[in-house]
Amino acid sequence: MRELAKAFLAQGKTVRAAALMLNLIKTEPTPENLELLADVYLAQGLFDDAKELYLRVLKAGLKAGF
């Protein structure tokens, strides 16, 4: 599902990419998935939403010692 969302994002189909990622993070809220959703939000101009997700990814990395 993540790869399909990446393909949609590359094609500019951000609404489809966001829908896929929103469903995916319900079951797999990994930093990679959150970052991809943030990328989609950034492409849509949803800067505050993207910022929130990027911060979550950074915090997860700090907790993991990266």
N, C-alpha and C positions, 0 to 999 in steps of 0.2 A: 504494500500500500504506500509505503514511503517513497519508493522509486516512481510510482505512478504520480504521486503528488509533485515530485521533483520535475517530472516531465510536463505536467500541467503548468507549473510555475515557469518553466523555460519557454512554454508556448504562450505565456501571458494569460493563461486561464486561472487567474488567482482565486476566483470564487470556488472553483472545483478543487483546487489544491488546498484551500483553507478547510473546506468541508471534510476532505479526506483526513487531514491532519488533526482536526478537532475530534474526529472519531477515534483516531489512532492514539492520541494522548490520553484518552479515557482509560485505556488498558495498558498503554506503554508510555508513561510520561518520562522517557529518557531525555537526557540533555540534548542528544542529537535531534530527537523529534521536536522538542521545544524550540530548538534553534531554527529548525526548518519552518515551523509555524511562524516564528518571529520574522524570518526572511519573507514569508508570504505577506505578513502584515505590513512589513516595510514596503514591499512592492505595491500594496494597496493604499499606501499613504497613512496607515494607521500607526503613527509613530509612537504614541503613548503605549498602545498594546504591545508593539514590538519591543519597546524599551523594557517593559515589565517582564517579558519572557527572557530577553537577553540577561537581565539581572538575575533571574532565577537560575539560568544556566551558569552564570559566573559563581553564584553562591554555591551551587552544587559542586562545581569544580574546586572551590576553596575547601569545602567540607571533605572532599575526596583527597585533598592534598596536592592538587595540581596547580 
